[in-house]
Amino acid sequence: MSRATRRARDEAMMQRALAEARKATGRTSPNPPVGAVVVRGEEVIATGHTAPAGGPHAEVVALERAGERARGATLYTTLEPCSHAGRTPPCTDAILRAGVARVVVGSTDRNPQVAGIERLREAGVDVECGILEAACDEQNRYFFTWITEGRPYVVLKAAMTLDGRIATATGDSQWISCEASRKRAHRWRDELDAILVGAGTVRHDDPRLTTRRSDRPGRDPVRVILDGRLSTDPQAQIYGLDSEAPTLLVVPVGTPAEAVAPYQRGPTEILEVEGAEGRVEIPALLRALGDRGLMSVLVEGGARVHGAFLASGLADELRLFLAPKLLGAGPAWLDLAPFGAPEAVRDALRTGALSVEPVGDDLLITARL
C-alpha cells in the first residue's frame, strides 16, 4: 500500500471515529467525548464512543465489541489513550491486552498525567499521530480548555435583528429568530454542560432553560443564574423544575442563608462566588464551575452578562443569529459600558475570522475570541 493510499484510509477511518465522538458530546464530562474504530484490513470490526463519567472510554467500548478480532488490528481514536487510572483502568492496558498492532491518534492529550502514546510505543505498538489533528482538536476544545485552564469553555450566544436588537422598545422578543435557529439553540443546550443567564432574563422571560429536541431525547444542561442581589422571584419556574440537572443560583460569598432560603426548592443549589456590590467575579465563577466538572457553558445573556464575560477576557466563542428584521429601537445584545467600553474604534474588541451559515431564514455568525 502506498503512503498516500494509507494516509487516505487513515483519514477516512478517523472521520468515522469523529462521527462516533459526536454521539457522546455533552454526556461525558469531566471526560472528553472520544470516538474509536477498530479496523482489520478494509473491514470496520467495531466502533465505540465514551460512556458517561464512570463508564468505559471509547477505546475500551470498541475493543470489547471487537473481541478476539481486535488482535493484530488497527485502532483509530480521536484522542490519545489514557495511561493512568481514574474512575476506570488505563485504556493503554486494554489496548495491549487486546493485541492491537497499530494505533492511530488524532489529538494528543493536554492532560499532563496522560502518556498513552509513549506507553504504547514502549510496548512495541506502532503508533501514528496527527491524523485529522485539527478536526480532532476542534472536537476536544471544551475538554482542552477545562484540563489546561481549570474552567469551562465559554460560548456567548444571542439572537438579534439586522440592527442588533434583541427585543422591541417595549420588551417583546418572541420570536426574533426563526424556528430552525431555535432548534439549533436547543441542540447546543443538549451538547454543552451548562447554560447561564443573568437576573434580568429570569425577571423578564421566566425561562425554563431546559432542552427540547424533536429528533432524539434531550439532556438538560446545568442552569446557572447570576443574581447577586436576589432580585428574581423565588417562585420563578426555573427554581422549581422537575429536572435531573440542577439550577445553580450564584451569589456573592457571605450572602445570608435566610436570604437564599426561599430559592432552595426543586433542583436549586446555592453557589457562593467571590464578588462585591451584588456582582460576582467572572474568573472566580468559571473556576467554581470548572471545579464541578463542567467543561462548557452557553451564555445566553442579557447584554451586561455578555459584556462582563467579554470584559473578563474569558469568553472563547461567539454564536450570533442574525434575523432579517429591523426594529429601530430596543435593547442591544451587548453592553460593555459598565466595564469600560472602547472610546475609539482602534480599541474595539477584535474577533477571529467569521464563519457564516444560513439557518432557516437567519444567518448564524460564529467567531472565536
Sequence and secondary structure as in RCSB ss.txt:
>XXXX:A:sequence
MSRATRRARDEAMMQRALAEARKATGRTSPNPPVGAVVVRGEEVIATGHTAPAGGPHAEVVALERAGERARGATL
YTTLEPCSHAGRTPPCTDAILRAGVARVVVGSTDRNPQVAGIERLREAGVDVECGILEAACDEQNRYFFTWITEG
RPYVVLKAAMTLDGRIATATGDSQWISCEASRKRAHRWRDELDAILVGAGTVRHDDPRLTTRRSDRPGRDPVRVI
LDGRLSTDPQAQIYGLDSEAPTLLVVPVGTPAEAVAPYQRGPTEILEVEGAEGRVEIPALLRALGDRGLMSVLVE
GGARVHGAFLASGLADELRLFLAPKLLGAGPAWLDLAPFGAPEAVRDALRTGALSVEPVGDDLLITARL
>XXXX:A:secstr
  HHHHHHHHHHHHHHHHHHHHHTTTSSTTS   EEEEEETTEEEEEEE  STTS  HHHHHHHHHGGGGTT EE
EEEE    S SSS  HHHHHHHHT SEEEEEE    TT  HHHHHHHTT EEEE TTHHHHHHHTHHHHHHHHHS
S EEEEEEEEETTSBSS TT   TTSS HHHHHHHHHHHHHSSEEEEEHHHHHHH        SSS     EEEE
E TT  S TTSGGGS   SS EEEEEETT  HHHHGGG  TTEEEEEE EETTEE HHHHHHHHHHTT  EEEE 
  HHHHHHHHHHT   EEEEEEES   SSS BS   GGG   SSGGG      EEEEEETTEEEEEEE 
